[in-house]
Amino acid sequence: MKEFIEELPKVQEADLNDKVVLVRVDHNVVKSGEIKDPFRIDITFGTLFNIMAKGGKLILMTHIGRPRDKKTNEINISSKNSVIPIVRYLEKKLYTKFYVPEFFRQDNYGYTGIDTSINLVIKKLREGKIRGLYLPNSRWFQGEEAQGEEADKFSQQLAGLADVYVNDAFGSWQPHSSTVGITKYLPSYAGYLMQNEILNLNRVFEPSKPMVAIIAGSKFDTKIGPLRALLKKVDYLILGGIIYNAWLAVKYDIEIAGIEKDDIIAAREFLDYSEKYPGKVIEPVIVVESDTLEGKFKGKYRSIDIRDLKPKTKLNYVLDIDPRSFTEDGIAEKIKQASSIFVNAVMGLTPHFYEGTVALFKCLDSNISAFKMLGGGDTLQEFRLLLPGKYLKAVDDPKYYFFSGGGTILTAIEQNSVEGLEPVRALIDNKKKMLSDPRI
């Protein structure tokens, strides 16, 4: 991994003086028009300060949500998925005004591209009359998620705005125009956050032993690849959420409401695979069953000990892990004895079923010596909301590291390398091109 980091072109190596720098960030923190947690914004400040200190002129760009309908290709441009809340937050933090341009919109199909109306704005940015630009949601542009000629055209339009490109969006691993395509046309570098994420990911690839991984999610079929890879590396694996429900249903031959057929198939496949690693999957033995998904109502939920269940038992929705599961020797002791812990998990269906998640975070925090790595927006958001004091302490604790993107981390774990992530690979390929042709 250290050799790989040396291959990566770094922002600190770039000549940025009086250059316009397009920075792709992962500020995907807006939901329904509000910032739920500014963590992903705050952790990019190091890169932004460095660029400004070296005389660079900022253009920022991020995606927010999934505004494109995959069936119709319609793009929902709305205040609910706008960058405006991010811009307002940045202006308060950086004391810098950001200009947000608008472009031609094709009915319900988003922006057709970056038109010439931007030229005057770029001129003012170069002259210092505008302090910074923040482009609209990258997924509002037709070319961002496109293929072939349309994607390449948009990549060239983006490159035409700037002199240098910096990718600091490790959480945005999809090979889109703003993460991969643009690197064909501009000198490209990794920001400080990108570098830091890759370095800390090495703690997952080459963990201090014993290592415990705790993974939850709503779809087993999307997690099976990373789970297989983790099972090879970790000493113990703890499951939660729907993927644990599917595991229970298959292993104990029971029925649990709300589990789709695809998840059952994936769980059966993973159960068979896990037999190669006996004793590694540790089960939270007490779960919380609910008669409804609508909330936590007295008399409509109960704790169930899976050790008491008989085959063919039918359960309603299993929506949480009972906190007592985290005091059982099987889990508590293994977490407390671990040297490294990786967590991408919320144990229950929040906001009503949260006790299992609170118990998990408290159990993690009780191990003061282990290096704890947390990834995934839901994981961090629930930590902050449920235990704000411990969260604020953990942010500054050298024994904690918060990854900015859970999906990216799991993808890298599945591949056992960050080199397979196309945005990262694109930066390295760009460096090779620059070394062979200094005119780039």
Buried (B, 14 or more C-beta within 10 A) or exposed (E): BEEBBEEBBBBEEBEBEEBBBBBBBBBBBBBEEEBEBBBBBEBBBBBBEBBBEBEBBBBBBBBBBEBBEEEEEBBBBBEBBBBBBBBEBBBEEBEEEBBBBEBEEEEEBBBBBBEEEBEEBBEBBBEEEBBBBBBBBBBBBBBBBBEEEBBBBBBBBBBBBBBBBBBBBBBBBBBBBBBBBBBBBBBBBBBBBBBBBBBBBBBBBEBEEBBBBBBBBBBBBBBBBBBBBBBEBBBBBBBBBBBBBBBBBBBBEBEBBBBBEEBBBBBBBBBEEBEEBEEBBBBBBBBBBBEBEEEBEEEEBEBBEBEEBEEEBEBBBBBBBBBBBBEBEBBBEBBBBBBBBBBBBBBBBBEBBBBBBBBBBBBBBEBEEBBBBBBBBBBBBBBBBBBEEBBEEBBEEEEBBBBBBBBBBBBBBBBEBBBEBBBBBBBBBBBEBBEEEEEB
